[in-house]
Amino acid sequence: MAASFRLAVVATCLLVLASACQGLQVGYYKDTCPSVEAIVRDEVKKFVYKDAGIGAGLIRMLFHDCFVQGCDGSVLLDPTPANPQPEKLSPPNFPSLRGFDVIDAAKAAVEAACPGKVSCADIIAFAARDAAYFLSAFRVKINMPAGRLDGRVSSSSDALNNLPPPFFNVNQLITSFADKGLSAEDMVVLSGAHTIGRSHCSSFVSDRLNTPSDMDAGFANFLRGRCPANPSPSNDPTVNQDIVTPNALDNQYFKNVLDRKVLFTSDAALMTSPTTAQMVKDNAFIPGLWDGKFNAAFVKMAGIGVKTGFQGEIRRNCRLVN
C-alpha cells in the first residue's frame, strides 16, 4: 500500500507544473512578507513607464537566470576577485541584459519592509511577471509561485553553454528547451517575448544580412540602413525586435515570423518544422490564444532548477553571496 501511494504521488507530480513539486506556491510570502508583491510591482511600474525596454529586459532576465543554474538569481551576482567572470559578464548577457537597477531598487524596498525574508530569485520572478503585466496593457496576468532560494554559483561559461544562441535551428532549439523540461510548444510560445525589446546588430547581421536568408527583402534593406555591415564593440547599434508594436507584449511576433520580418535565425527557424509552423499560425491568428499559453509557459520556466533548503540562501544584497 505504501509503495502504491508513493507511485501515485510521483505520478501526480509528473502531471503538474514542476514548481509545485519543488515547494513553490502562490502566496508563499503571505505570512512572512505580505506586501512583497505590491512592493515589487510598484518599483517595476516606475521603471517600465519611463522605459518599456527595461520591462523587456526583466522578462529576458528571468529566462537567462532560469536557463543557467536554475531560477536562483545567479545572473545578478557581480564579479569578485574569487569569481571574475560571473554570468552577467557572459557574451549572451553583457552588455545587452538590462534591469539590474530595477532588482536593486525592489530588493532595497523589500528589505526595508521585511528584512531577510525574500530571495532575489523570487524578486526576479515577480519583476518579470509584473513587466509582462504592464507591457501587455494588463492582459497577461500571471499568478507567480514563489519560494526560490538564491544560488551561490555564477559562471560565464555556464551561460554560454546553456543559453540558446540566436543562430540555432529548430531542432537545436527544441533540444535546448527539452533539456530544461520545456516542450516544443513552450519554446514557440516563449519565443513570442521577442515582440518587445531591442537587439544589437551583431546578433543577426552576419547570418541574416551578410549571407543569403529568407528575410523579407524590404525588412532586410530597412535593417541595413540601421546596422553596419560589420558590427564591432564600438559600433553596434540596437534595433527593435518588433517594428510593428515595439513596446507591446502581444502576438505580433508570430505575424512577423509569418511575414519573414524577424531578426534571428532562431525566429525564422520556427517555420522550418510543420509542427512549430502550425503553432506560429495558431498564435498569430487565434485571438487570446497566445496570452494564455504564455502565462502557463512563463510559470513553467520560472520553476526550472529551483533551489530549496540547504541548496541556497536569501541574499542580503542581490549582487553578492552572503
VOPAGU-2260 file (C-alpha; in pm, 1 decimal, decimal comma):
REM VOPAGU-2260
SITE   aa  ch    i         X         Y         Z
SITE  MET   A    0       0,0       0,0       0,0
SITE  ALA   A    1     280,4     243,9      91,5
SITE  ALA   A    2     461,1     171,8    -235,6
SITE  SER   A    3     140,7     230,4    -431,0
SITE  PHE   A    4      89,6     560,6    -252,0
SITE  ARG   A    5     443,2     674,4    -335,1
SITE  LEU   A    6     389,9     586,1    -701,5
SITE  ALA   A    7      68,0     785,9    -701,9
SITE  VAL   A    8     245,9    1090,2    -559,0
SITE  VAL   A    9     518,2    1065,1    -824,2
SITE  ALA   A   10     256,4    1033,0   -1097,9
SITE  THR   A   11      76,7    1340,4    -966,4
SITE  CYS   A   12     397,9    1543,3    -969,4
SITE  LEU   A   13     456,4    1447,0   -1329,6
SITE  LEU   A   14     118,1    1589,6   -1421,0
SITE  VAL   A   15     154,7    1930,9   -1258,6
SITE  LEU   A   16     398,7    2215,1   -1300,5
SITE  ALA   A   17     749,4    2139,0   -1181,0
SITE  SER   A   18     727,0    2436,4    -945,3
SITE  ALA   A   19     450,3    2272,7    -746,1
SITE  CYS   A   20     670,5    1970,4    -681,3
SITE  GLN   A   21     966,0    2186,6    -580,6
SITE  GLY   A   22     789,7    2361,2    -292,6
SITE  LEU   A   23     689,4    2676,3    -480,7
SITE  GLN   A   24     345,9    2818,0    -412,3
SITE  VAL   A   25     136,8    3120,5    -495,9
SITE  GLY   A   26     118,5    3349,0    -192,2
SITE  TYR   A   27     434,7    3199,9     -44,1
SITE  TYR   A   28     511,0    3521,5     149,7
SITE  LYS   A   29     158,4    3583,5     282,1
SITE  ASP   A   30     278,0    3541,1     642,5
SITE  THR   A   31     643,0    3648,2     628,6
SITE  CYS   A   32     620,9    3944,8     388,9
SITE  PRO   A   33     261,8    4001,9     275,9
SITE  SER   A   34     339,6    4326,4      90,6
SITE  VAL   A   35     628,2    4194,2    -119,3
SITE  GLU   A   36     443,2    4153,8    -448,4
SITE  ALA   A   37     288,3    4500,3    -425,3
SITE  ILE   A   38     628,2    4649,5    -341,2
SITE  VAL   A   39     798,2    4485,2    -640,1
SITE  ARG   A   40     513,6    4580,5    -873,6
SITE  ASP   A   41     537,9    4946,4    -769,9
SITE  GLU   A   42     911,4    4951,8    -841,3
SITE  VAL   A   43     870,6    4780,9   -1178,4
SITE  LYS   A   44     595,0    5022,4   -1275,1
SITE  LYS   A   45     821,3    5323,5   -1207,5
SITE  PHE   A   46    1089,5    5192,9   -1440,6
SITE  VAL   A   47     874,1    5041,8   -1716,7
SITE  TYR   A   48     658,7    5350,7   -1758,1
SITE  LYS   A   49     977,9    5552,9   -1812,9
SITE  ASP   A   50    1136,0    5298,3   -2049,9
SITE  ALA   A   51     948,4    4997,8   -2189,4
SITE  GLY   A   52    1282,9    4843,3   -2279,7
SITE  ILE   A   53    1351,4    4788,0   -1910,9
SITE  GLY   A   54    1043,3    4567,4   -1896,6
SITE  ALA   A   55    1169,0    4365,0   -2189,2
SITE  GLY   A   56    1500,0    4330,6   -2004,9
SITE  LEU   A   57    1330,1    4195,5   -1692,5
SITE  ILE   A   58    1144,0    3929,0   -1889,9
SITE  ARG   A   59    1468,2    3831,0   -2059,2
SITE  MET   A   60    1646,6    3831,5   -1722,1
SITE  LEU   A   61    1415,1    3562,1   -1586,7
SITE  PHE   A   62    1478,8    3346,2   -1893,9
SITE  HIS   A   63    1854,7    3393,9   -1869,9
SITE  ASP   A   64    1854,5    3328,4   -1496,3
SITE  CYS   A   65    1644,0    3012,4   -1512,6
SITE  PHE   A   66    1830,9    2850,3   -1803,0
SITE  VAL   A   67    2162,4    2876,2   -1616,5
SITE  GLN   A   68    2187,6    2704,4   -1274,5
SITE  GLY   A   69    1807,2    2719,2   -1246,3
SITE  CYS   A   70    1595,6    3012,6   -1124,6
SITE  ASP   A   71    1831,2    3113,3    -845,3
SITE  GLY   A   72    1931,3    3475,8    -902,3
SITE  SER   A   73    2280,0    3372,4   -1014,7
SITE  VAL   A   74    2259,0    3615,7   -1308,9
SITE  LEU   A   75    2263,5    3903,4   -1057,0
SITE  LEU   A   76    2599,9    3825,7    -898,5
SITE  ASP   A   77    2876,0    4078,9    -961,9
SITE  PRO   A   78    3235,7    3983,6   -1039,9
SITE  THR   A   79    3465,7    3936,2    -742,4
SITE  PRO   A   80    3837,1    3853,7    -711,8
SITE  ALA   A   81    3733,8    3494,0    -644,0
SITE  ASN   A   82    3491,3    3487,4    -939,0
SITE  PRO   A   83    3591,2    3745,1   -1202,0
SITE  GLN   A   84    3363,5    3602,8   -1473,7
SITE  PRO   A   85    3007,1    3554,3   -1347,5
SITE  GLU   A   86    2703,4    3501,1   -1570,7
SITE  LYS   A   87    2627,0    3870,5   -1610,2
SITE  LEU   A   88    2959,6    3921,4   -1793,5
SITE  SER   A   89    2899,6    3634,7   -2036,2
SITE  PRO   A   90    2852,0    3737,7   -2403,2
SITE  PRO   A   91    2479,3    3645,2   -2403,4
SITE  ASN   A   92    2429,1    3889,3   -2112,9
SITE  PHE   A   93    2689,9    4161,0   -2148,2
SITE  PRO   A   94    2636,3    4436,4   -2238,7
SITE  SER   A   95    2280,0    4367,9   -2355,0
SITE  LEU   A   96    2099,2    4241,8   -2043,1
SITE  ARG   A   97    1907,7    4518,7   -1865,6
SITE  GLY   A   98    1706,3    4558,6   -1547,3
SITE  PHE   A   99    1965,0    4508,9   -1273,5
SITE  ASP   A  100    1887,1    4851,1   -1127,0
SITE  VAL   A  101    1519,1    4756,7   -1101,2
SITE  ILE   A  102    1605,4    4446,5    -899,6
SITE  ASP   A  103    1833,9    4653,7    -675,0
SITE  ALA   A  104    1555,1    4905,5    -611,6
SITE  ALA   A  105    1296,6    4635,4    -547,3
SITE  LYS   A  106    1528,2    4444,4    -314,3
SITE  ALA   A  107    1604,5    4760,8    -114,3
SITE  ALA   A  108    1233,8    4836,5     -76,0
SITE  VAL   A  109    1153,5    4478,2      20,7
SITE  GLU   A  110    1437,5    4464,8     273,2
SITE  ALA   A  111    1309,8    4784,7     432,5
SITE  ALA   A  112     970,3    4619,8     482,9
SITE  CYS   A  113    1073,4    4258,6     552,7
SITE  PRO   A  114    1445,0    4216,0     625,3
SITE  GLY   A  115    1593,9    3881,4     528,3
SITE  LYS   A  116    1269,4    3720,2     413,8
SITE  VAL   A  117    1254,6    3741,5      32,6
SITE  SER   A  118    1506,3    3593,2    -209,0
SITE  CYS   A  119    1649,0    3778,2    -506,3
SITE  ALA   A  120    1542,7    3486,9    -726,4
SITE  ASP   A  121    1179,4    3545,1    -629,5
SITE  ILE   A  122    1217,1    3918,8    -688,4
SITE  ILE   A  123    1332,5    3846,9   -1045,4
SITE  ALA   A  124    1030,5    3622,3   -1099,2
SITE  PHE   A  125     789,1    3881,0    -959,3
SITE  ALA   A  126     952,8    4163,5   -1156,3
SITE  ALA   A  127     938,9    3971,3   -1485,2
SITE  ARG   A  128     575,5    3883,3   -1417,6
SITE  ASP   A  129     494,4    4249,5   -1349,6
SITE  ALA   A  130     679,5    4366,4   -1660,9
SITE  ALA   A  131     464,9    4129,9   -1867,4
SITE  TYR   A  132     153,0    4270,1   -1699,3
SITE  PHE   A  133     235,7    4632,2   -1777,4
SITE  LEU   A  134     371,1    4573,2   -2129,4
SITE  SER   A  135      64,3    4369,0   -2224,8
SITE  ALA   A  136    -169,4    4651,9   -2121,2
SITE  PHE   A  137    -273,6    4435,3   -1823,6
SITE  ARG   A  138    -381,7    4134,9   -2035,0
SITE  VAL   A  139    -114,8    3892,4   -1915,4
SITE  LYS   A  140    -198,0    3824,7   -1550,3
SITE  ILE   A  141      31,7    3561,4   -1406,5
SITE  ASN   A  142      -4,7    3401,2   -1064,6
SITE  MET   A  143     364,4    3355,5    -990,0
SITE  PRO   A  144     456,0    3087,3    -734,1
SITE  ALA   A  145     743,4    3171,4    -501,5
SITE  GLY   A  146     978,2    3003,9    -255,7
SITE  ARG   A  147    1302,6    3001,4    -455,7
SITE  LEU   A  148    1635,1    3041,9    -281,7
SITE  ASP   A  149    1938,8    3227,0    -414,3
SITE  GLY   A  150    2229,9    3031,7    -556,2
SITE  ARG   A  151    2594,6    3079,9    -469,9
SITE  VAL   A  152    2749,9    2983,9    -806,9
SITE  SER   A  153    2764,0    3203,1   -1118,1
SITE  SER   A  154    2978,6    3125,0   -1421,1
SITE  SER   A  155    3015,4    3296,0   -1756,3
SITE  SER   A  156    3088,5    2964,6   -1925,1
SITE  ASP   A  157    2767,3    2814,3   -1784,8
SITE  ALA   A  158    2571,3    3092,6   -1953,5
SITE  LEU   A  159    2743,2    3025,0   -2285,4
SITE  ASN   A  160    2674,3    2654,0   -2256,8
SITE  ASN   A  161    2307,4    2679,9   -2158,1
SITE  LEU   A  162    2152,7    2982,4   -2329,7
SITE  PRO   A  163    2033,7    2905,8   -2684,9
SITE  PRO   A  164    2207,3    3144,1   -2928,4
SITE  PRO   A  165    2018,4    3335,7   -3199,4
SITE  PHE   A  166    2160,5    3116,5   -3476,4
SITE  PHE   A  167    2010,3    2787,0   -3352,1
SITE  ASN   A  168    1792,2    2583,5   -3587,9
SITE  VAL   A  169    1456,4    2444,8   -3478,8
SITE  ASN   A  170    1589,3    2104,6   -3369,6
SITE  GLN   A  171    1859,3    2266,8   -3160,5
SITE  LEU   A  172    1600,1    2494,9   -3001,2
SITE  ILE   A  173    1369,9    2204,5   -2918,0
SITE  THR   A  174    1659,0    2012,0   -2761,7
SITE  SER   A  175    1778,6    2314,4   -2563,0
SITE  PHE   A  176    1435,0    2369,1   -2413,0
SITE  ALA   A  177    1374,2    1997,5   -2357,5
SITE  ASP   A  178    1694,4    1987,9   -2152,0
SITE  LYS   A  179    1520,3    2229,8   -1913,1
SITE  GLY   A  180    1195,1    2034,3   -1901,4
SITE  LEU   A  181    1014,6    2256,2   -2152,0
SITE  SER   A  182     823,8    2133,8   -2457,1
SITE  ALA   A  183     847,5    2241,7   -2819,2
SITE  GLU   A  184     525,5    2434,8   -2767,4
SITE  ASP   A  185     672,1    2608,7   -2462,1
SITE  MET   A  186     967,6    2707,9   -2679,3
SITE  VAL   A  187     746,8    2855,9   -2950,7
SITE  VAL   A  188     524,2    3036,3   -2701,5
SITE  LEU   A  189     814,9    3182,5   -2504,0
SITE  SER   A  190     980,4    3295,3   -2829,0
SITE  GLY   A  191     684,8    3530,7   -2853,4
SITE  ALA   A  192     857,8    3752,4   -2596,9
SITE  HIS   A  193    1065,4    3873,1   -2894,3
SITE  THR   A  194     772,4    4102,8   -2962,8
SITE  ILE   A  195     937,9    4351,0   -2725,4
SITE  GLY   A  196    1290,9    4472,0   -2665,2
SITE  ARG   A  197    1584,9    4556,9   -2883,5
SITE  SER   A  198    1876,5    4361,9   -3025,5
SITE  HIS   A  199    2232,7    4456,5   -3107,8
SITE  CYS   A  200    2306,2    4435,5   -3477,9
SITE  SER   A  201    2591,9    4193,9   -3406,3
SITE  SER   A  202    2334,2    3931,0   -3302,2
SITE  PHE   A  203    2197,1    3890,7   -3654,4
SITE  VAL   A  204    2391,6    4077,6   -3923,9
SITE  SER   A  205    2638,0    3802,6   -4014,5
SITE  ASP   A  206    2389,4    3519,0   -4064,1
SITE  ARG   A  207    2080,0    3716,6   -4169,0
SITE  LEU   A  208    2204,8    4014,4   -4371,6
SITE  ASN   A  209    2555,1    3927,6   -4489,5
SITE  THR   A  210    2458,8    3579,6   -4608,2
SITE  PRO   A  211    2151,0    3464,6   -4802,4
SITE  SER   A  212    1845,1    3422,0   -4582,3
SITE  ASP   A  213    1468,1    3409,5   -4617,4
SITE  MET   A  214    1424,1    3753,9   -4460,2
SITE  ASP   A  215    1175,0    3984,2   -4632,8
SITE  ALA   A  216    1377,7    4197,6   -4875,0
SITE  GLY   A  217    1223,6    4525,7   -4763,7
SITE  PHE   A  218    1285,4    4445,6   -4399,2
SITE  ALA   A  219    1644,8    4347,3   -4477,3
SITE  ASN   A  220    1703,1    4681,0   -4651,7
SITE  PHE   A  221    1547,0    4861,4   -4354,8
SITE  LEU   A  222    1793,3    4687,5   -4121,4
SITE  ARG   A  223    2090,8    4754,9   -4348,2
SITE  GLY   A  224    2009,5    5122,6   -4313,1
SITE  ARG   A  225    2046,8    5094,6   -3937,3
SITE  CYS   A  226    2324,4    4838,3   -3890,3
SITE  PRO   A  227    2686,0    4847,6   -4003,4
SITE  ALA   A  228    2791,4    4566,8   -4234,7
SITE  ASN   A  229    3048,8    4455,4   -3977,8
SITE  PRO   A  230    2939,1    4548,8   -3625,2
SITE  SER   A  231    3212,0    4596,2   -3365,1
SITE  PRO   A  232    3209,8    4667,8   -2992,3
SITE  SER   A  233    3248,2    5037,7   -3071,0
SITE  ASN   A  234    2986,0    5036,2   -3347,7
SITE  ASP   A  235    2699,5    4803,2   -3262,0
SITE  PRO   A  236    2363,2    4983,0   -3265,7
SITE  THR   A  237    2038,4    4831,7   -3146,3
SITE  VAL   A  238    1712,3    4789,8   -3335,1
SITE  ASN   A  239    1360,4    4697,0   -3226,0
SITE  GLN   A  240    1286,5    4326,4   -3248,0
SITE  ASP   A  241     927,3    4405,8   -3347,8
SITE  ILE   A  242     888,9    4714,8   -3566,6
SITE  VAL   A  243     508,0    4697,9   -3566,7
SITE  THR   A  244     429,8    4709,9   -3192,4
SITE  PRO   A  245     777,2    4750,4   -3038,8
SITE  ASN   A  246     663,2    4832,4   -2684,5
SITE  ALA   A  247     368,1    4594,4   -2655,3
SITE  LEU   A  248     374,8    4236,9   -2529,4
SITE  ASP   A  249     132,0    4086,7   -2780,2
SITE  ASN   A  250     112,1    3820,4   -3051,2
SITE  GLN   A  251     254,2    4044,8   -3324,3
SITE  TYR   A  252     579,3    3846,7   -3315,3
SITE  PHE   A  253     406,8    3545,9   -3470,9
SITE  LYS   A  254     268,3    3760,7   -3752,1
SITE  ASN   A  255     620,1    3892,1   -3806,3
SITE  VAL   A  256     752,1    3534,8   -3829,1
SITE  LEU   A  257     492,9    3458,2   -4096,2
SITE  ASP   A  258     583,4    3778,9   -4283,0
SITE  ARG   A  259     956,2    3691,5   -4261,2
SITE  LYS   A  260    1022,0    4014,1   -4072,2
SITE  VAL   A  261    1216,8    3878,7   -3775,0
SITE  LEU   A  262    1576,4    3932,7   -3674,8
SITE  PHE   A  263    1718,0    3597,4   -3574,3
SITE  THR   A  264    1779,6    3267,2   -3745,8
SITE  SER   A  265    1614,1    3110,1   -3440,5
SITE  ASP   A  266    1298,1    3315,1   -3507,7
SITE  ALA   A  267    1278,3    3217,6   -3873,5
SITE  ALA   A  268    1354,3    2855,0   -3779,6
SITE  LEU   A  269    1008,0    2818,5   -3627,6
SITE  MET   A  270     868,6    2793,9   -3982,8
SITE  THR   A  271    1101,4    2509,9   -4085,8
SITE  SER   A  272     908,0    2239,2   -3898,6
SITE  PRO   A  273     541,7    2168,6   -3984,1
SITE  THR   A  274     459,5    2127,9   -3614,5
SITE  THR   A  275     613,1    2453,9   -3493,9
SITE  ALA   A  276     493,0    2638,4   -3805,4
SITE  GLN   A  277     134,9    2545,6   -3718,6
SITE  MET   A  278     190,1    2673,3   -3364,8
SITE  VAL   A  279     311,1    3004,0   -3509,4
SITE  LYS   A  280      -2,4    3032,4   -3724,2
SITE  ASP   A  281    -232,2    2947,8   -3434,2
SITE  ASN   A  282     -69,2    3203,4   -3204,2
SITE  ALA   A  283     -84,3    3464,7   -3479,3
SITE  PHE   A  284    -449,4    3426,5   -3569,1
SITE  ILE   A  285    -648,6    3276,9   -3278,4
SITE  PRO   A  286    -744,1    3569,6   -3052,8
SITE  GLY   A  287    -626,0    3534,6   -2694,1
SITE  LEU   A  288    -453,6    3200,3   -2751,7
SITE  TRP   A  289    -100,2    3323,7   -2701,3
SITE  ASP   A  290    -176,5    3521,6   -2384,4
SITE  GLY   A  291    -299,5    3210,5   -2204,1
SITE  LYS   A  292     -23,5    2984,0   -2332,6
SITE  PHE   A  293     242,3    3241,8   -2245,4
SITE  ASN   A  294     105,4    3263,4   -1892,6
SITE  ALA   A  295     141,6    2886,4   -1840,8
SITE  ALA   A  296     480,8    2853,8   -2012,4
SITE  PHE   A  297     617,4    3150,4   -1815,9
SITE  VAL   A  298     530,9    2990,7   -1481,8
SITE  LYS   A  299     671,9    2657,8   -1600,1
SITE  MET   A  300    1000,4    2825,0   -1699,3
SITE  ALA   A  301    1012,7    3003,1   -1363,6
SITE  GLY   A  302    1017,7    2663,0   -1191,5
SITE  ILE   A  303    1335,4    2533,8   -1357,4
SITE  GLY   A  304    1603,2    2403,4   -1119,9
SITE  VAL   A  305    1467,7    2577,8    -811,8
SITE  LYS   A  306    1690,8    2567,7    -502,9
SITE  THR   A  307    1536,8    2497,5    -165,4
SITE  GLY   A  308    1661,9    2405,0     182,2
SITE  PHE   A  309    2039,1    2391,6     215,3
SITE  GLN   A  310    2087,6    2436,7    -161,8
SITE  GLY   A  311    2061,3    2814,4    -137,9
SITE  GLU   A  312    2021,8    3124,1      74,3
SITE  ILE   A  313    1836,4    3454,5      92,8
SITE  ARG   A  314    2092,2    3714,8      -7,9
SITE  ARG   A  315    2105,0    4042,3     175,3
SITE  ASN   A  316    2249,4    4207,1    -135,9
SITE  CYS   A  317    2142,4    4060,3    -469,8
SITE  ARG   A  318    2484,9    4129,4    -620,3
SITE  LEU   A  319    2684,2    3932,7    -358,8
SITE  VAL   A  320    2656,1    3597,7    -185,1
SITE  ASN   A  321    2615,9    3624,8     191,9
